[in-house]
C-alpha cells in the first residue's frame, strides 16, 4: 500500500521543515499512547516525520515516491520504519517539559524538579443569608505541613547529606525498553534515593525523612457576597505542603447553600409570593413584603390581576465581586372568597366588571 507521508502529517509538499515539525508536534500530542491516544496513528505520524523531518530522507522520498513501498527504491535499500527502532530524540524538544514525563529525555533531572503539594477540597455549607451578603467562616481541616524538627529537609539536624551514588544526583535512572513503537528510553525513579538525588546519614526521626507531617489547621475565610451552590473558592498555597521545600498545593472550598423557607433564589434574583384579597386587587392597597433587607411596603395598584409580578429593583442578591445587585420579584395571587353571604352576593352582582 502506497504511503503519502505528506498526507499523514497534513501538510503539502512545499511545506518547510518548521511546518512539518509543527504538524508532527500536533499529531504527537493528540495520539501519544501515554496520553490515551491512538498508538497506530502515533506510529504512522512518527514514521512520516522520520522521513520528512530529515532533509536527505525527504529528498529521496520526493524522488522515488511510492517506490519505497516494499522497501526498495531504484534498487537501493529502503529502511522499513514500521519495524525499526524509532528515533525519539526530537520528542524531548517537541514535548518540552513533558519530555521527562514520557521518558524522552531533554528535560531537567528529577532531582532538580520540585513536586508541588497536593490540592485539597472542602465542602462549606452556608445558610441563605450568609450566601447573599457574604460572611467570615472559621474552618478546621487536616493538611501536610513542613516538619518543624527538620524544617522540611527530611534529614535529622546535624546529619551528613551526600549525593546519591546510584543516580549521581539525578534522582532517576534510564533504561531502554522495546514497545510496539520500537525501542524507547524510559526513565524511572532512582530506587536508592527515591528521586531526591541525595542521601542522608540519618533521616529525621519526627517525619521519617518525608519533610512533612500531618497537622490540624485553622483558617478564617472570607466568603464573598453573592456566592451560590456549586461555586468554589480557591485559597492559593493552603493545600498540602510540598516535599522538601516545594510549593504547597491549593485549598478549594466547594460551596453549598441551604434553601430558605421564605425566599427562592434564581441566580441573582429572589422570588416570593404574596396573597391579597379581591377588594385589594380591585381598589388597590399597600402591603408589607419581607425581603433580605427587611420589610418593605409594596403598592398594589387598582385592578391588579392574579399572577401579576412586581419588581423590587436591586433588592435581590449582590453580583459576585461586583457592585451590581439582582431584583426581588413578588408574584401576587388574588384570593377568591368562598361561602359569601346573600348580601355580599347581591352587591357583587350589581358591580359591572
N, C-alpha and C positions, 0 to 999 in steps of 0.2 A: 504494500500500500504506500502510495506516494505521501510524503510528509511535507507540508508547507509550513516551515518554521516561522515565516513572517506572519502567517495567518494565526498560528498558535499563540504568538505574543501579541497579536492585534495591532501590528504596525505595517507600514508599506515598505517596499523595497528601497526607497530612498531615505529611510529613517536613519538618523545619526546614532552614534554609539550611546550617547546620553539618553536618547529617546528609547532605545532598545533596553537599556538598563532600567529606566523608569518603568517601562511596561512590565519587565520581569519582576521588579520590586512589588508592583501592584498585585500581580498574579501570585507571587510567593506569599505575600501577606494573606491573600484570600484563600489559598488552597493548602497551606502548610499543614501536614498531618498533626503536628503537635498543638495546633490551634483548632483542631476538629475539622480541617478541610479535606478536600478530595486528594488522596495520595497519588492517584493515577494522573490527575491533571497537573499536580505539582511536578511529578516526574516528567511529563511532557514539556512543561514550561522550562524546566531546568535543562532538558535535552536541547531544546531550541536555543536557549541562552548560551549553552556551552559552545554552540556553533556560531551564532550571530554575534555573540559578545566578544568573540576572538576575531580580530581583523583578518588573519591568514585563513582561518577555517571558513569565515564568511565568504571570502574571495573564492575559495574552492567550491563552496556550496552554490554561489551565484553562477559559477562557470559550468558545473556539471548537473545542477538541479536534481531531478528525480533519479539520476544515475546512482546516487548514493543509497538508494532504497534497499538494495540487497547487499550492501557492504562493499560495492565496487564502484570505481569512478575512473573510466578510461583505462582499466587495467590496474589502477592503483588501489591500495587497501584503504578502506574507509572504516574508521573506528565505530563500532556499534555501541552507542551510548546507553542503550537500554540494559546492557549487561556490564558496563564498565563502572569503575569507581568514580563517583561524581566529585567534581572539584567544588567544594563549598567555601572556598577561600573568600569569594566576593560576598557571601551572605553575612559575614560579620559586619561589613560596611553597609550592606543593604538594610539589615535589620537594626543597625545602630546599637543602642543599649540592649536590644533584645537578643543580640548575638550570644551573650553568655547564657541566657535562658535556654536557648535551643542547642547550646554546645557547639556553636560555630567559631568561637574564639573572637579575638579582636576587641574585646571589652576589658573592663577593669577586672582585676582578680577579686575573688570572693572575699579575701581577707581585707581588701580595701573598701568594700562596699558596706553601706550602713543599712541595716534592716530596720525599717520603721515599725514602731509598735502597733499592736492590733487595735482596730477601731472597736468601740463599744456602743451598745444601743440600750436605751431605757424607755419604758412606757411611762408617760406622765399624764395623769388624769386631772382635768380641770373642771370646775363647775361652770355653768353657763356664763355667769357674770365675770368670772376670772378671765375667761377667754375673750370676752368683749372688751374689757378695759385693761387687760394685762395684769400681771401680778409677779411678785418675787417669791420663789419657792426654795426651800432648803431640801436638797436631795442627798441621800446616802447611798453609796454603792461601793463595790469592791473593784480594785484595779491593781495592776502591777506597777510598783514604784521602784526607783533606784534604791538598791540596798544601802542603808546608811552606814553599815560597818565598813564595806569596801569602796563606798562612794560609786557604786555601779561598775567597778572594774572587773569584778569576778575573782580577783586574787586576794588572798589573805594579806593584810597590810604587812609590808616588810618582806613578802615572798619574792623570790627571784623569777623574773619574766624573761623568756628567751624565744627566739624564732623557732617555729616548728621545723624539725629536721626532715620530716616526711614530705611536706609540700613546699619547703623553703619560704614559708611566709605567705604563700599564695592563697591558702585556705581551700584549695581544690586540687584534684589530680585529674589527668586526662587519660582516656582510653580510646582505642579505635574499635568500633563495633560495626558489623555488617548488618544492614537492614534491607528492606525491599527497595530502598532507594540507593543502595550501594553502601560503600564504606563511609561511616560518619565518625567524626571526632566528638566524643561525648565526655563532658566534664562532670565530675561528681564531687561532693563534699569530702574533704580530707577526713579519713576515719580517725586520724590521730589527734587532730586539734579541733575537729568538728566545725571546720570552716573559719576559725578565728585567726589562723596564721600564727598564733602564739601558744606557748605552753607555760604553765606556772609550776613552780616547785611545790606550792601549796594553794589549793583553792579556798576561797572564803568559806568559813565554817557556818556563816549565817545564811548565805544564799546558795551554798553548794556550787559556787563558781558561776552561777547564772547572771549575777549582777543586778537582779531584780527580785522583789518579794511582793507577795500578795498583801494588800493593805486596805483597810476601810477608809473611805474618803468622804468628806462632807463638802458640799459646794452650795453657794447661794446663787441661784439662776434667775435672771430677769426674763419673764415671758412677755413678749410684745403684745400690745392690744391688737385684736382682730384675728388672732390665730385660730385655726379651725382643725377639726378632726382630720387625720391623715397627713397633716403637715409636720415638719420636723425642724428642730433647731440644732445646728452644728456648733459644737464647742471645740475649737481647734486646740490640739495638744492636751486634751483632757482624757484621752483614752489610755490604754496600757503604755507604760514606758518602753522605749526601745532598748534593745540589748546593747550593753557596753557603750552607752552614750549616744545611741542612735535616736532620731527624733521620735517623740511619742505619737501615738495614734490619736484619733479624734473621738469625741463622745457625741452621739446623736440622740437627741431627745425626741421620741415619737409621741405626738400629741393625740389625746382622746378627750373630747369634750362631752360632758354629761348633758343629757336632754333637760330642758326646762319644762316645768308644769304650766308656765304662763305664756312662754314665747316659743315661736318656731323660727329657726334661722334658715334663710336661703341665701347662701354666700354672705353678702354684707347687708342684706335687708332682713328685717324682722317682721313677722306676721302675727297678728292677733285677731280675735273675733269678738264683736260686741253685739248684744241683743237690745233692740229698742221696741217700744210699743207702737201700735197703729197711730195713736194721737201724735206721738213724737215724729213719726215718719211723715204724717200729713201736715202738721203745723210747724214742724221744726223744733229744735231744742239744743241744749248744750249738755254733753255727757262727760263724765270723768273717765279717762283712759290711762291705764298703767303702762309705763314704758320703762326701759332700762335706766332712764334718767330720773324716774319718779313719776308721779301722777300729773297728767296734763289735761286741759279742757279741750274737747273736740266739739266744734259747732256742727250740728246736723241741720242742713237746710230744709225748707219746706219741700214736700213731695219726694223725699228720699225713698228709693226703691230698695227692696230686699236684695242683698248681694252687692250693693254699692261698696266700692273700696276707696277709702280716704287715705291720702298720703301725708304722713308727718315727716316733712323733709329734714334730712340729716339727724334723725333720731334713732338710726339703726346702729350697725356695727362699724367701728373705725376701720378703714382700709389698712392692711398690714404695712407698716413702715411708710405711712402716708398721712397727710392731714385731712384727706377726704373721708367722708363717712356715708354709710348707706342710709336708707329711709326706713321708717316704721309704717307698715301698711295695715290699716284697720278695715276689716270686712264687716259690714253691718247687716244683721239679719232682723227682719221685721217679724215680731211675734204676733200671730193672729190669735185672738182670744177665743176660747170655747165656752159654750153654755151661757150666752148673753141673755139678758132679760128681755121681756116684750117691749119695755120702754126703750132699751138700747137698740133693739132691732128696728123699732119704729123710727127712731132718729136716723139710723144708718140708711134706711130705705128712702128717707126724704133727701139724702145727700145725693147730688148728681155728680158721680165720679167720672 
